[in-house]
Amino acid sequence: MSFQAYLDNIKAKTGKGPNDFKKLAEQKGFTQNGQIKPGVKATDITNWLKTDFALGHGHAMAVFALLKGIKKEGDE
């Protein structure tokens, strides 16, 4: 499955896209100025996404990769 397919599935399930998750992560205190804050671990973010949005681990990690800048919307 491509990265974009993960994002499409997440949007279908939650109604939220990449920019929504970026804003929500900042509101939750995980990011600042588009960067993950020091000390914030992948587990902190994936647990939030699993709890609040009922995402599975793979989909939560896709959002983490987006927030971390490892992947971006449109990546294969």
N, C-alpha and C positions, 0 to 999 in steps of 0.2 A: 504494500500500500504506500502510495506517495505521501509526502508530508502534507501536501495540499489536500489530499483525500482525508487525512486525519482532521485537518482544520474544518473541512466541509462537514464531516460527521459531527464534530463538536458543535458547530453552529446549528446543525439540524436538531441536535439533542437539547442544547441550552438556549438557543436564540442569540448567542453571543459570538462575536467574531474577535479576531486578534486585537483590534484597538480597544474593544470592551474589556478584554482580559488585562491589557496593559494598564488601563485606567483603574480597574478594580484592584490589581496588584499594588498600585501606588497608594490607593485609599487604605488598603490593608497594612501598609507599611513594609511591604516586601521589596519595593523598588523606589528609587528616587532619581528623577531626571532620566528615566528610561533605562536605568541600570539596576541590577539586583544589588541590594545593600550588602556590605560586608557582614558576614556572620549568618546570613540567610542561606539555608541549605535547601537542596532540591526537595528533601522530605517535607520541609515546612510548607512549601508551595504545593506539592502533590497531595499532601494530607488535606489542605484547604480545598483544593479542587475536587477531591474525592468526596469530602463531606458536604460541601455547599452545592456542588453541581452533579454529584453522582457519576463522575467520570471514572473510567477504569484507569489502571496504572499507565498503560501505553498512551492513552489520550492525555492524561495529566502530564506525562513527561513531554509530550508534544508542546503543550502550552509552556512548560518550563523552558524547553529549547527555544521557543519563540521569545520568551522574556529574557533569556540569557544572551540572545543574539546568535546562537549557534545555527538556527534556521530562521528563514523568513517566509512570509506568505508567498506562494507561487513556487516554492522549492519542490523538487521531485522527491 
